[in-house]
Amino acid sequence: MGVEDVGVPNAGTTAPRRDSGVLQTADRALQVLLAFRDRPEWGVTELARELALDKSVTQRLLATLARRGFVLADPETRRYRLGASVGVLARAAERGGTLEATARPVLAELSRRIGESTILNVPHGAAYRCAVAVDADGPVRYSGTVGATIPAHGGAAGHAIFAFYPQDEVRRLLGDAPLARYNELTLTDWDTLARTYAKVRAEGVAISHGEYDANVTSVAAPCFALDQIIGSIVIIGPHDRMATKVDTAVDLVRGAAQRLGDLLSGSG
């Protein structure tokens, strides 16, 4: 389901092919950073084994990254975690509009092809947030509000994101309090959500008929970058128009999510 990670080996894979345009030391340092997407901390020996690198090389790479604040070493355990510089760059990318600039053309093309509004949503604690929205043409349409948040259990866009979170993390985020009910179709118990999430993982798409807004049908697909869930793309519109478009929307939204993931991963 995830986007192919070109040039970054995972456990059990062979080293990437050489590319004359790639600086090997820099590429190895980036491999080290990307290893933290799967685990919060690493020891030198296990990281060297994971990346098929010499232990002394791995130690020097970590020391270099630590000097610039990209990783931090625990003085007692001698294990490494991501440092503050990673967050600084992430916030700079968001302020610079990187996500919007990349996603908007994908959403615009999707909206043109389906004739409905399209939205990129990103996780936001126990909710999801509208990050980029493209409205459909015409007097009757659903308009996404950039910055607006909706609880995680509120419809297809949220299901397409949180189905790919560790389930114990989802339960922790949602808490023990009863989930808000927006109408009789809202999913408000964990067992139903868990079954819905399993179906989303199996089919790669989520469909909601009025779970959050009773007048709306939405079709959403998860978007992955470097094998990590980063959000969902959703097609959303009035029931009467979407009723005949769901099958088409499923294929289109899957393709759009794959396209955006490829672009964000540098392989598009």
Order of alpha helices (4+ residues) and beta strands (2+ residues): alpha-beta-alpha-alpha-beta-beta-alpha-alpha-beta-beta-beta-alpha-alpha-alpha-beta-beta-beta-alpha-alpha
